[in-house]
Amino acid sequence: MSWAFTGLLLVKLMRHVESWPLRRFYLKRLANFIKHRPYPMRVFDYVMESICHHHFYRFSQDMAKGRTDIISTM
């Protein structure tokens, strides 16, 4: 993956994250990650993990507030 594509994904993530503390958390961890592991593919992996984290964070917040039903297929 290229730096440009990774940057585009990061910009899209930051636009969707509504909480400033969560944005700061992602960016601070990303800066630390780049400092210690400056390999482009690893940075892409970190951004993808942040996207997944944000997805599940929002999903769990919606369930806790009763906006999304908990679905059990068992």
PDB file of N, CA, C and O in Angstrom:
ATOM      1  N   MET A   1       0.841  -1.176   0.000  1.00  0.00           N
ATOM      2  CA  MET A   1       0.000   0.000   0.000  1.00  0.00           C
ATOM      3  C   MET A   1       0.888   1.241   0.000  1.00  0.00           C
ATOM      4  O   MET A   1       1.999   1.227   0.530  1.00  0.00           O
ATOM      5  N   SER A   2       0.395   2.278  -0.584  1.00  0.00           N
ATOM      6  CA  SER A   2       1.183   3.504  -0.674  1.00  0.00           C
ATOM      7  C   SER A   2       0.889   4.426   0.510  1.00  0.00           C
ATOM      8  O   SER A   2      -0.120   4.287   1.202  1.00  0.00           O
ATOM      9  N   TRP A   3       1.802   5.365   0.715  1.00  0.00           N
ATOM     10  CA  TRP A   3       1.602   6.365   1.762  1.00  0.00           C
ATOM     11  C   TRP A   3       0.372   7.204   1.465  1.00  0.00           C
ATOM     12  O   TRP A   3      -0.343   7.607   2.381  1.00  0.00           O
ATOM     13  N   ALA A   4       0.120   7.471   0.178  1.00  0.00           N
ATOM     14  CA  ALA A   4      -1.029   8.305  -0.192  1.00  0.00           C
ATOM     15  C   ALA A   4      -2.341   7.615   0.173  1.00  0.00           C
ATOM     16  O   ALA A   4      -3.246   8.249   0.717  1.00  0.00           O
ATOM     17  N   PHE A   5      -2.446   6.333  -0.122  1.00  0.00           N
ATOM     18  CA  PHE A   5      -3.665   5.589   0.208  1.00  0.00           C
ATOM     19  C   PHE A   5      -3.851   5.502   1.716  1.00  0.00           C
ATOM     20  O   PHE A   5      -4.962   5.660   2.221  1.00  0.00           O
ATOM     21  N   THR A   6      -2.766   5.250   2.429  1.00  0.00           N
ATOM     22  CA  THR A   6      -2.829   5.189   3.888  1.00  0.00           C
ATOM     23  C   THR A   6      -3.255   6.540   4.458  1.00  0.00           C
ATOM     24  O   THR A   6      -4.069   6.601   5.380  1.00  0.00           O
ATOM     25  N   GLY A   7      -2.706   7.614   3.912  1.00  0.00           N
ATOM     26  CA  GLY A   7      -3.094   8.959   4.348  1.00  0.00           C
ATOM     27  C   GLY A   7      -4.557   9.250   4.077  1.00  0.00           C
ATOM     28  O   GLY A   7      -5.230   9.865   4.904  1.00  0.00           O
ATOM     29  N   LEU A   8      -5.061   8.812   2.920  1.00  0.00           N
ATOM     30  CA  LEU A   8      -6.465   9.000   2.580  1.00  0.00           C
ATOM     31  C   LEU A   8      -7.362   8.273   3.581  1.00  0.00           C
ATOM     32  O   LEU A   8      -8.367   8.823   4.033  1.00  0.00           O
ATOM     33  N   LEU A   9      -6.999   7.040   3.925  1.00  0.00           N
ATOM     34  CA  LEU A   9      -7.780   6.299   4.912  1.00  0.00           C
ATOM     35  C   LEU A   9      -7.759   6.991   6.273  1.00  0.00           C
ATOM     36  O   LEU A   9      -8.775   7.037   6.967  1.00  0.00           O
ATOM     37  N   LEU A  10      -6.609   7.525   6.649  1.00  0.00           N
ATOM     38  CA  LEU A  10      -6.493   8.222   7.929  1.00  0.00           C
ATOM     39  C   LEU A  10      -7.361   9.481   7.944  1.00  0.00           C
ATOM     40  O   LEU A  10      -8.013   9.768   8.948  1.00  0.00           O
ATOM     41  N   VAL A  11      -7.377  10.227   6.852  1.00  0.00           N
ATOM     42  CA  VAL A  11      -8.208  11.431   6.767  1.00  0.00           C
ATOM     43  C   VAL A  11      -9.686  11.055   6.876  1.00  0.00           C
ATOM     44  O   VAL A  11     -10.446  11.722   7.578  1.00  0.00           O
ATOM     45  N   LYS A  12     -10.091   9.999   6.190  1.00  0.00           N
ATOM     46  CA  LYS A  12     -11.487   9.564   6.258  1.00  0.00           C
ATOM     47  C   LYS A  12     -11.850   9.125   7.676  1.00  0.00           C
ATOM     48  O   LYS A  12     -12.946   9.409   8.158  1.00  0.00           O
ATOM     49  N   LEU A  13     -10.921   8.429   8.343  1.00  0.00           N
ATOM     50  CA  LEU A  13     -11.171   8.019   9.731  1.00  0.00           C
ATOM     51  C   LEU A  13     -11.358   9.242  10.619  1.00  0.00           C
ATOM     52  O   LEU A  13     -12.296   9.293  11.415  1.00  0.00           O
ATOM     53  N   MET A  14     -10.477  10.222  10.490  1.00  0.00           N
ATOM     54  CA  MET A  14     -10.560  11.413  11.335  1.00  0.00           C
ATOM     55  C   MET A  14     -11.855  12.190  11.098  1.00  0.00           C
ATOM     56  O   MET A  14     -12.377  12.817  12.020  1.00  0.00           O
ATOM     57  N   ARG A  15     -12.375  12.153   9.875  1.00  0.00           N
ATOM     58  CA  ARG A  15     -13.647  12.827   9.592  1.00  0.00           C
ATOM     59  C   ARG A  15     -14.818  12.138  10.274  1.00  0.00           C
ATOM     60  O   ARG A  15     -15.805  12.784  10.627  1.00  0.00           O
ATOM     61  N   HIS A  16     -14.709  10.822  10.460  1.00  0.00           N
ATOM     62  CA  HIS A  16     -15.813  10.064  11.047  1.00  0.00           C
ATOM     63  C   HIS A  16     -15.747   9.988  12.572  1.00  0.00           C
ATOM     64  O   HIS A  16     -16.759   9.730  13.225  1.00  0.00           O
ATOM     65  N   VAL A  17     -14.576  10.208  13.134  1.00  0.00           N
ATOM     66  CA  VAL A  17     -14.437  10.171  14.591  1.00  0.00           C
ATOM     67  C   VAL A  17     -14.948  11.493  15.149  1.00  0.00           C
ATOM     68  O   VAL A  17     -14.372  12.547  14.879  1.00  0.00           O
ATOM     69  N   GLU A  18     -16.018  11.441  15.919  1.00  0.00           N
ATOM     70  CA  GLU A  18     -16.634  12.664  16.441  1.00  0.00           C
ATOM     71  C   GLU A  18     -15.974  13.152  17.728  1.00  0.00           C
ATOM     72  O   GLU A  18     -16.013  14.345  18.030  1.00  0.00           O
ATOM     73  N   SER A  19     -15.381  12.257  18.473  1.00  0.00           N
ATOM     74  CA  SER A  19     -14.801  12.586  19.768  1.00  0.00           C
ATOM     75  C   SER A  19     -13.350  13.071  19.613  1.00  0.00           C
ATOM     76  O   SER A  19     -12.498  12.352  19.091  1.00  0.00           O
ATOM     77  N   TRP A  20     -13.084  14.304  20.078  1.00  0.00           N
ATOM     78  CA  TRP A  20     -11.721  14.830  20.017  1.00  0.00           C
ATOM     79  C   TRP A  20     -10.728  14.010  20.824  1.00  0.00           C
ATOM     80  O   TRP A  20      -9.613  13.792  20.350  1.00  0.00           O
ATOM     81  N   PRO A  21     -11.079  13.540  22.031  1.00  0.00           N
ATOM     82  CA  PRO A  21     -10.112  12.706  22.757  1.00  0.00           C
ATOM     83  C   PRO A  21      -9.772  11.409  22.012  1.00  0.00           C
ATOM     84  O   PRO A  21      -8.632  10.948  22.062  1.00  0.00           O
ATOM     85  N   LEU A  22     -10.747  10.826  21.330  1.00  0.00           N
ATOM     86  CA  LEU A  22     -10.475   9.606  20.572  1.00  0.00           C
ATOM     87  C   LEU A  22      -9.605   9.911  19.354  1.00  0.00           C
ATOM     88  O   LEU A  22      -8.717   9.127  19.019  1.00  0.00           O
ATOM     89  N   ARG A  23      -9.852  11.041  18.690  1.00  0.00           N
ATOM     90  CA  ARG A  23      -8.988  11.449  17.575  1.00  0.00           C
ATOM     91  C   ARG A  23      -7.552  11.629  18.055  1.00  0.00           C
ATOM     92  O   ARG A  23      -6.605  11.150  17.432  1.00  0.00           O
ATOM     93  N   ARG A  24      -7.414  12.328  19.174  1.00  0.00           N
ATOM     94  CA  ARG A  24      -6.076  12.574  19.736  1.00  0.00           C
ATOM     95  C   ARG A  24      -5.395  11.256  20.076  1.00  0.00           C
ATOM     96  O   ARG A  24      -4.196  11.094  19.846  1.00  0.00           O
ATOM     97  N   PHE A  25      -6.162  10.308  20.626  1.00  0.00           N
ATOM     98  CA  PHE A  25      -5.619   8.996  20.967  1.00  0.00           C
ATOM     99  C   PHE A  25      -5.082   8.292  19.726  1.00  0.00           C
ATOM    100  O   PHE A  25      -3.964   7.776  19.736  1.00  0.00           O
ATOM    101  N   TYR A  26      -5.884   8.270  18.646  1.00  0.00           N
ATOM    102  CA  TYR A  26      -5.441   7.617  17.408  1.00  0.00           C
ATOM    103  C   TYR A  26      -4.190   8.277  16.847  1.00  0.00           C
ATOM    104  O   TYR A  26      -3.246   7.588  16.461  1.00  0.00           O
ATOM    105  N   LEU A  27      -4.176   9.603  16.797  1.00  0.00           N
ATOM    106  CA  LEU A  27      -3.043  10.315  16.211  1.00  0.00           C
ATOM    107  C   LEU A  27      -1.781  10.188  17.058  1.00  0.00           C
ATOM    108  O   LEU A  27      -0.681  10.051  16.523  1.00  0.00           O
ATOM    109  N   LYS A  28      -1.941  10.233  18.376  1.00  0.00           N
ATOM    110  CA  LYS A  28      -0.783  10.093  19.266  1.00  0.00           C
ATOM    111  C   LYS A  28      -0.171   8.701  19.131  1.00  0.00           C
ATOM    112  O   LYS A  28       1.048   8.552  19.048  1.00  0.00           O
ATOM    113  N   ARG A  29      -1.031   7.686  19.111  1.00  0.00           N
ATOM    114  CA  ARG A  29      -0.529   6.323  18.948  1.00  0.00           C
ATOM    115  C   ARG A  29       0.086   6.121  17.571  1.00  0.00           C
ATOM    116  O   ARG A  29       1.081   5.408  17.440  1.00  0.00           O
ATOM    117  N   LEU A  30      -0.491   6.741  16.537  1.00  0.00           N
ATOM    118  CA  LEU A  30       0.073   6.633  15.194  1.00  0.00           C
ATOM    119  C   LEU A  30       1.465   7.260  15.138  1.00  0.00           C
ATOM    120  O   LEU A  30       2.384   6.681  14.559  1.00  0.00           O
ATOM    121  N   ALA A  31       1.622   8.433  15.733  1.00  0.00           N
ATOM    122  CA  ALA A  31       2.940   9.088  15.746  1.00  0.00           C
ATOM    123  C   ALA A  31       3.963   8.215  16.458  1.00  0.00           C
ATOM    124  O   ALA A  31       5.095   8.083  15.992  1.00  0.00           O
ATOM    125  N   ASN A  32       3.582   7.623  17.572  1.00  0.00           N
ATOM    126  CA  ASN A  32       4.477   6.732  18.297  1.00  0.00           C
ATOM    127  C   ASN A  32       4.789   5.487  17.468  1.00  0.00           C
ATOM    128  O   ASN A  32       5.921   5.003  17.460  1.00  0.00           O
ATOM    129  N   PHE A  33       3.783   4.981  16.778  1.00  0.00           N
ATOM    130  CA  PHE A  33       3.955   3.797  15.942  1.00  0.00           C
ATOM    131  C   PHE A  33       4.938   4.086  14.812  1.00  0.00           C
ATOM    132  O   PHE A  33       5.838   3.287  14.552  1.00  0.00           O
ATOM    133  N   ILE A  34       4.769   5.231  14.138  1.00  0.00           N
ATOM    134  CA  ILE A  34       5.668   5.595  13.037  1.00  0.00           C
ATOM    135  C   ILE A  34       7.089   5.804  13.543  1.00  0.00           C
ATOM    136  O   ILE A  34       8.056   5.448  12.868  1.00  0.00           O
ATOM    137  N   LYS A  35       7.208   6.377  14.721  1.00  0.00           N
ATOM    138  CA  LYS A  35       8.529   6.623  15.307  1.00  0.00           C
ATOM    139  C   LYS A  35       9.288   5.315  15.521  1.00  0.00           C
ATOM    140  O   LYS A  35      10.497   5.255  15.297  1.00  0.00           O
ATOM    141  N   HIS A  36       8.587   4.274  15.950  1.00  0.00           N
ATOM    142  CA  HIS A  36       9.247   3.012  16.265  1.00  0.00           C
ATOM    143  C   HIS A  36       9.217   1.991  15.125  1.00  0.00           C
ATOM    144  O   HIS A  36      10.069   1.103  15.074  1.00  0.00           O
ATOM    145  N   ARG A  37       8.260   2.103  14.221  1.00  0.00           N
ATOM    146  CA  ARG A  37       8.138   1.154  13.113  1.00  0.00           C
ATOM    147  C   ARG A  37       7.815   1.920  11.818  1.00  0.00           C
ATOM    148  O   ARG A  37       6.663   1.934  11.385  1.00  0.00           O
ATOM    149  N   PRO A  38       8.797   2.540  11.216  1.00  0.00           N
ATOM    150  CA  PRO A  38       8.508   3.405  10.058  1.00  0.00           C
ATOM    151  C   PRO A  38       8.349   2.656   8.730  1.00  0.00           C
ATOM    152  O   PRO A  38       8.749   3.168   7.685  1.00  0.00           O
ATOM    153  N   TYR A  39       7.785   1.478   8.758  1.00  0.00           N
ATOM    154  CA  TYR A  39       7.584   0.714   7.533  1.00  0.00           C
ATOM    155  C   TYR A  39       6.185   1.001   6.998  1.00  0.00           C
ATOM    156  O   TYR A  39       5.207   0.878   7.734  1.00  0.00           O
ATOM    157  N   PRO A  40       6.078   1.381   5.728  1.00  0.00           N
ATOM    158  CA  PRO A  40       4.774   1.792   5.179  1.00  0.00           C
ATOM    159  C   PRO A  40       3.666   0.758   5.368  1.00  0.00           C
ATOM    160  O   PRO A  40       2.541   1.127   5.705  1.00  0.00           O
ATOM    161  N   MET A  41       3.956  -0.516   5.161  1.00  0.00           N
ATOM    162  CA  MET A  41       2.901  -1.522   5.290  1.00  0.00           C
ATOM    163  C   MET A  41       2.446  -1.647   6.738  1.00  0.00           C
ATOM    164  O   MET A  41       1.263  -1.881   6.986  1.00  0.00           O
ATOM    165  N   ARG A  42       3.335  -1.501   7.680  1.00  0.00           N
ATOM    166  CA  ARG A  42       2.967  -1.579   9.093  1.00  0.00           C
ATOM    167  C   ARG A  42       2.093  -0.378   9.467  1.00  0.00           C
ATOM    168  O   ARG A  42       1.162  -0.519  10.260  1.00  0.00           O
ATOM    169  N   VAL A  43       2.378   0.787   8.914  1.00  0.00           N
ATOM    170  CA  VAL A  43       1.564   1.977   9.188  1.00  0.00           C
ATOM    171  C   VAL A  43       0.159   1.770   8.622  1.00  0.00           C
ATOM    172  O   VAL A  43      -0.829   2.124   9.264  1.00  0.00           O
ATOM    173  N   PHE A  44       0.071   1.196   7.418  1.00  0.00           N
ATOM    174  CA  PHE A  44      -1.228   0.871   6.833  1.00  0.00           C
ATOM    175  C   PHE A  44      -1.996  -0.078   7.749  1.00  0.00           C
ATOM    176  O   PHE A  44      -3.190   0.111   7.983  1.00  0.00           O
ATOM    177  N   ASP A  45      -1.315  -1.093   8.265  1.00  0.00           N
ATOM    178  CA  ASP A  45      -1.963  -2.042   9.185  1.00  0.00           C
ATOM    179  C   ASP A  45      -2.497  -1.330  10.420  1.00  0.00           C
ATOM    180  O   ASP A  45      -3.602  -1.624  10.876  1.00  0.00           O
ATOM    181  N   TYR A  46      -1.718  -0.394  10.966  1.00  0.00           N
ATOM    182  CA  TYR A  46      -2.167   0.338  12.149  1.00  0.00           C
ATOM    183  C   TYR A  46      -3.412   1.171  11.843  1.00  0.00           C
ATOM    184  O   TYR A  46      -4.347   1.203  12.643  1.00  0.00           O
ATOM    185  N   VAL A  47      -3.430   1.839  10.700  1.00  0.00           N
ATOM    186  CA  VAL A  47      -4.594   2.653  10.329  1.00  0.00           C
ATOM    187  C   VAL A  47      -5.818   1.746  10.170  1.00  0.00           C
ATOM    188  O   VAL A  47      -6.910   2.099  10.614  1.00  0.00           O
ATOM    189  N   MET A  48      -5.644   0.588   9.545  1.00  0.00           N
ATOM    190  CA  MET A  48      -6.761  -0.347   9.386  1.00  0.00           C
ATOM    191  C   MET A  48      -7.258  -0.846  10.753  1.00  0.00           C
ATOM    192  O   MET A  48      -8.464  -0.984  10.958  1.00  0.00           O
ATOM    193  N   GLU A  49      -6.355  -1.111  11.666  1.00  0.00           N
ATOM    194  CA  GLU A  49      -6.753  -1.531  13.019  1.00  0.00           C
ATOM    195  C   GLU A  49      -7.513  -0.408  13.727  1.00  0.00           C
ATOM    196  O   GLU A  49      -8.458  -0.673  14.469  1.00  0.00           O
ATOM    197  N   SER A  50      -7.112   0.824  13.506  1.00  0.00           N
ATOM    198  CA  SER A  50      -7.815   1.958  14.105  1.00  0.00           C
ATOM    199  C   SER A  50      -9.227   2.082  13.524  1.00  0.00           C
ATOM    200  O   SER A  50     -10.175   2.392  14.245  1.00  0.00           O
ATOM    201  N   ILE A  51      -9.356   1.842  12.231  1.00  0.00           N
ATOM    202  CA  ILE A  51     -10.674   1.873  11.596  1.00  0.00           C
ATOM    203  C   ILE A  51     -11.572   0.789  12.188  1.00  0.00           C
ATOM    204  O   ILE A  51     -12.734   1.046  12.503  1.00  0.00           O
ATOM    205  N   CYS A  52     -11.037  -0.413  12.340  1.00  0.00           N
ATOM    206  CA  CYS A  52     -11.817  -1.501  12.948  1.00  0.00           C
ATOM    207  C   CYS A  52     -12.190  -1.164  14.386  1.00  0.00           C
ATOM    208  O   CYS A  52     -13.318  -1.413  14.810  1.00  0.00           O
ATOM    209  N   HIS A  53     -11.248  -0.600  15.135  1.00  0.00           N
ATOM    210  CA  HIS A  53     -11.529  -0.226  16.518  1.00  0.00           C
ATOM    211  C   HIS A  53     -12.670   0.777  16.567  1.00  0.00           C
ATOM    212  O   HIS A  53     -13.583   0.644  17.382  1.00  0.00           O
ATOM    213  N   HIS A  54     -12.623   1.780  15.698  1.00  0.00           N
ATOM    214  CA  HIS A  54     -13.662   2.807  15.705  1.00  0.00           C
ATOM    215  C   HIS A  54     -15.024   2.197  15.356  1.00  0.00           C
ATOM    216  O   HIS A  54     -16.040   2.568  15.944  1.00  0.00           O
ATOM    217  N   HIS A  55     -15.042   1.279  14.418  1.00  0.00           N
ATOM    218  CA  HIS A  55     -16.292   0.621  14.047  1.00  0.00           C
ATOM    219  C   HIS A  55     -16.896  -0.098  15.246  1.00  0.00           C
ATOM    220  O   HIS A  55     -18.076   0.082  15.547  1.00  0.00           O
ATOM    221  N   PHE A  56     -16.101  -0.904  15.925  1.00  0.00           N
ATOM    222  CA  PHE A  56     -16.619  -1.658  17.067  1.00  0.00           C
ATOM    223  C   PHE A  56     -16.907  -0.754  18.266  1.00  0.00           C
ATOM    224  O   PHE A  56     -17.809  -1.041  19.053  1.00  0.00           O
ATOM    225  N   TYR A  57     -16.159   0.321  18.407  1.00  0.00           N
ATOM    226  CA  TYR A  57     -16.422   1.296  19.461  1.00  0.00           C
ATOM    227  C   TYR A  57     -17.801   1.912  19.270  1.00  0.00           C
ATOM    228  O   TYR A  57     -18.594   1.981  20.209  1.00  0.00           O
ATOM    229  N   ARG A  58     -18.084   2.365  18.040  1.00  0.00           N
ATOM    230  CA  ARG A  58     -19.396   2.956  17.753  1.00  0.00           C
ATOM    231  C   ARG A  58     -20.512   1.935  17.916  1.00  0.00           C
ATOM    232  O   ARG A  58     -21.573   2.258  18.450  1.00  0.00           O
ATOM    233  N   PHE A  59     -20.285   0.720  17.467  1.00  0.00           N
ATOM    234  CA  PHE A  59     -21.289  -0.334  17.577  1.00  0.00           C
ATOM    235  C   PHE A  59     -21.609  -0.624  19.037  1.00  0.00           C
ATOM    236  O   PHE A  59     -22.777  -0.752  19.403  1.00  0.00           O
ATOM    237  N   SER A  60     -20.579  -0.728  19.872  1.00  0.00           N
ATOM    238  CA  SER A  60     -20.812  -1.015  21.295  1.00  0.00           C
ATOM    239  C   SER A  60     -21.482   0.171  21.995  1.00  0.00           C
ATOM    240  O   SER A  60     -22.315  -0.027  22.880  1.00  0.00           O
ATOM    241  N   GLN A  61     -21.127   1.399  21.607  1.00  0.00           N
ATOM    242  CA  GLN A  61     -21.788   2.572  22.186  1.00  0.00           C
ATOM    243  C   GLN A  61     -23.268   2.602  21.815  1.00  0.00           C
ATOM    244  O   GLN A  61     -24.113   2.924  22.650  1.00  0.00           O
ATOM    245  N   ASP A  62     -23.582   2.267  20.567  1.00  0.00           N
ATOM    246  CA  ASP A  62     -24.985   2.227  20.135  1.00  0.00           C
ATOM    247  C   ASP A  62     -25.762   1.154  20.891  1.00  0.00           C
ATOM    248  O   ASP A  62     -26.912   1.375  21.270  1.00  0.00           O
ATOM    249  N   MET A  63     -25.147  -0.003  21.113  1.00  0.00           N
ATOM    250  CA  MET A  63     -25.827  -1.064  21.863  1.00  0.00           C
ATOM    251  C   MET A  63     -26.048  -0.642  23.312  1.00  0.00           C
ATOM    252  O   MET A  63     -27.109  -0.904  23.879  1.00  0.00           O
ATOM    253  N   ALA A  64     -25.057   0.008  23.912  1.00  0.00           N
ATOM    254  CA  ALA A  64     -25.178   0.428  25.307  1.00  0.00           C
ATOM    255  C   ALA A  64     -26.276   1.470  25.487  1.00  0.00           C
ATOM    256  O   ALA A  64     -26.922   1.523  26.533  1.00  0.00           O
ATOM    257  N   LYS A  65     -26.485   2.304  24.460  1.00  0.00           N
ATOM    258  CA  LYS A  65     -27.509   3.349  24.536  1.00  0.00           C
ATOM    259  C   LYS A  65     -28.868   2.872  24.028  1.00  0.00           C
ATOM    260  O   LYS A  65     -29.837   3.631  24.031  1.00  0.00           O
ATOM    261  N   GLY A  66     -28.937   1.616  23.592  1.00  0.00           N
ATOM    262  CA  GLY A  66     -30.203   1.047  23.153  1.00  0.00           C
ATOM    263  C   GLY A  66     -30.610   1.414  21.744  1.00  0.00           C
ATOM    264  O   GLY A  66     -31.756   1.189  21.356  1.00  0.00           O
ATOM    265  N   ARG A  67     -29.692   1.978  20.964  1.00  0.00           N
ATOM    266  CA  ARG A  67     -30.016   2.365  19.589  1.00  0.00           C
ATOM    267  C   ARG A  67     -29.889   1.190  18.617  1.00  0.00           C
ATOM    268  O   ARG A  67     -30.428   1.239  17.511  1.00  0.00           O
ATOM    269  N   THR A  68     -29.185   0.147  19.022  1.00  0.00           N
ATOM    270  CA  THR A  68     -29.004  -1.044  18.186  1.00  0.00           C
ATOM    271  C   THR A  68     -29.368  -2.257  19.022  1.00  0.00           C
ATOM    272  O   THR A  68     -28.933  -2.389  20.166  1.00  0.00           O
ATOM    273  N   ASP A  69     -30.161  -3.135  18.447  1.00  0.00           N
ATOM    274  CA  ASP A  69     -30.531  -4.348  19.162  1.00  0.00           C
ATOM    275  C   ASP A  69     -29.364  -5.333  19.175  1.00  0.00           C
ATOM    276  O   ASP A  69     -28.575  -5.415  18.234  1.00  0.00           O
ATOM    277  N   ILE A  70     -29.289  -6.059  20.254  1.00  0.00           N
ATOM    278  CA  ILE A  70     -28.304  -7.136  20.339  1.00  0.00           C
ATOM    279  C   ILE A  70     -28.948  -8.345  19.674  1.00  0.00           C
ATOM    280  O   ILE A  70     -30.023  -8.797  20.071  1.00  0.00           O
ATOM    281  N   ILE A  71     -28.268  -8.857  18.654  1.00  0.00           N
ATOM    282  CA  ILE A  71     -28.815  -9.964  17.873  1.00  0.00           C
ATOM    283  C   ILE A  71     -28.064 -11.230  18.244  1.00  0.00           C
ATOM    284  O   ILE A  71     -26.835 -11.271  18.183  1.00  0.00           O
ATOM    285  N   SER A  72     -28.796 -12.253  18.624  1.00  0.00           N
ATOM    286  CA  SER A  72     -28.176 -13.535  18.938  1.00  0.00           C
ATOM    287  C   SER A  72     -28.726 -14.563  17.960  1.00  0.00           C
ATOM    288  O   SER A  72     -29.942 -14.701  17.820  1.00  0.00           O
ATOM    289  N   THR A  73     -27.847 -15.278  17.288  1.00  0.00           N
ATOM    290  CA  THR A  73     -28.269 -16.307  16.342  1.00  0.00           C
ATOM    291  C   THR A  73     -28.304 -17.677  16.992  1.00  0.00           C
ATOM    292  O   THR A  73     -28.570 -18.674  16.321  1.00  0.00           O
ATOM    293  N   MET A  74     -28.041 -17.741  18.273  1.00  0.00           N
ATOM    294  CA  MET A  74     -28.061 -19.033  18.978  1.00  0.00           C
ATOM    295  C   MET A  74     -29.450 -19.452  19.331  1.00  0.00           C
ATOM    296  O   MET A  74     -29.642 -20.513  19.925  1.00  0.00           O
TER     297      MET A  74
END
